[in-house]
Amino acid sequence: MRDDRERLRDIVDAILSIERYPRDKEDSELIESWVLRHLQIIGEAASKLSTALRTAHPDVPWVEMIAMRNILVHDYFGIDTNEVWAVVEKDLPKLKQKIEAILQAELGA
């Protein structure tokens, strides 16, 4: 069974994978699929974190991460790609910083 540290690393690794491709490549179906897949990984990893860890870090948008994963998986025809790219550009850099800080401070990564 994967622990919180591994799941947090999964989130950071997925963000790093998304960061490999700039927004100007958004017209590529392959890049879009790549980004959507890694956003799903982020939400799935967040959903598997312990309640204690999520409760200890209320500044991290756990619920929103999980909700986005559910939309991407279950409502794929309703995906707003403009919103997805807004999340990638605006929210992921801040999320990466928060997750890396948790890894450093609490889990000694």
C-alpha positions as CSV (number, residue, x, y, z in Angstrom):
1,M,0.0,0.0,0.0
2,R,1.3,3.4,-1.0
3,D,1.8,5.9,1.9
4,D,1.2,9.6,2.0
5,R,4.8,10.5,1.1
6,E,4.5,8.4,-2.1
7,R,1.2,9.9,-3.0
8,L,2.5,13.4,-2.5
9,R,5.5,12.6,-4.7
10,D,3.0,11.3,-7.3
11,I,1.3,14.7,-7.3
12,V,4.6,16.6,-7.7
13,D,5.8,14.2,-10.4
14,A,2.5,14.7,-12.3
15,I,2.9,18.4,-12.1
16,L,6.5,18.2,-13.4
17,S,5.2,16.1,-16.3
18,I,2.6,18.7,-17.2
19,E,5.2,21.5,-17.0
20,R,7.2,19.8,-19.7
21,Y,4.8,21.2,-22.4
22,P,4.0,24.9,-22.8
23,R,0.6,26.2,-23.3
24,D,1.2,27.1,-26.9
25,K,1.1,23.3,-27.5
26,E,-2.5,23.1,-26.3
27,D,-3.9,22.6,-29.8
28,S,-2.2,19.2,-29.9
29,E,-4.6,16.4,-29.0
30,L,-1.7,14.4,-27.7
31,I,-0.6,17.1,-25.4
32,E,-4.1,17.7,-24.2
33,S,-4.5,14.0,-23.4
34,W,-1.2,14.1,-21.6
35,V,-2.2,17.0,-19.4
36,L,-5.6,15.5,-18.7
37,R,-4.1,12.2,-17.7
38,H,-1.7,13.8,-15.2
39,L,-4.5,16.0,-13.7
40,Q,-6.4,12.7,-13.1
41,I,-3.3,11.3,-11.4
42,I,-3.1,14.4,-9.2
43,G,-6.8,14.0,-8.1
44,E,-6.5,10.3,-7.6
45,A,-3.4,10.7,-5.4
46,A,-5.1,13.4,-3.4
47,S,-8.1,11.2,-2.8
48,K,-5.9,8.5,-1.4
49,L,-4.1,10.6,1.1
50,S,-4.8,10.1,4.8
51,T,-7.6,12.2,6.3
52,A,-5.0,13.4,8.9
53,L,-2.7,14.8,6.3
54,R,-5.4,16.6,4.4
55,T,-6.9,18.0,7.6
56,A,-3.5,19.2,8.7
57,H,-3.1,21.2,5.5
58,P,-6.4,23.0,4.8
59,D,-4.7,25.5,2.6
60,V,-4.3,22.9,-0.1
61,P,-7.4,22.5,-2.3
62,W,-7.8,18.8,-1.8
63,V,-11.5,18.7,-2.5
64,E,-11.1,20.7,-5.7
65,M,-8.3,18.4,-6.9
66,I,-10.5,15.4,-6.3
67,A,-13.5,17.0,-7.9
68,M,-11.6,17.9,-11.0
69,R,-10.4,14.3,-11.3
70,N,-13.9,13.1,-11.1
71,I,-15.1,15.5,-13.8
72,L,-12.2,14.5,-16.1
73,V,-12.9,10.8,-15.6
74,H,-16.7,10.8,-15.5
75,D,-17.8,13.9,-17.4
76,Y,-15.3,13.9,-20.2
77,F,-17.7,15.4,-22.8
78,G,-18.2,18.3,-20.4
79,I,-14.6,19.2,-20.0
80,D,-13.8,22.9,-20.6
81,T,-10.3,23.0,-22.0
82,N,-10.0,26.7,-21.3
83,E,-10.6,26.0,-17.6
84,V,-8.1,23.1,-17.7
85,W,-5.4,25.3,-19.1
86,A,-6.3,28.1,-16.6
87,V,-5.7,25.5,-13.8
88,V,-2.4,24.4,-15.3
89,E,-1.1,28.0,-15.6
90,K,-2.5,29.5,-12.4
91,D,-3.0,26.8,-9.9
92,L,-0.4,24.1,-10.5
93,P,2.7,26.2,-9.7
94,K,1.2,27.2,-6.3
95,L,0.1,23.6,-5.7
96,K,3.6,22.3,-6.4
97,Q,5.1,24.7,-3.9
98,K,2.6,23.6,-1.2
99,I,3.1,19.9,-1.8
100,E,6.9,20.2,-1.9
101,A,6.7,22.2,1.4
102,I,4.7,19.4,3.0
103,L,7.1,16.8,1.8
104,Q,10.0,18.9,3.2
105,A,8.5,19.9,6.6
106,E,6.5,16.9,7.6
107,L,7.7,13.9,5.8
108,G,11.4,14.7,5.5
109,A,11.6,14.2,1.8
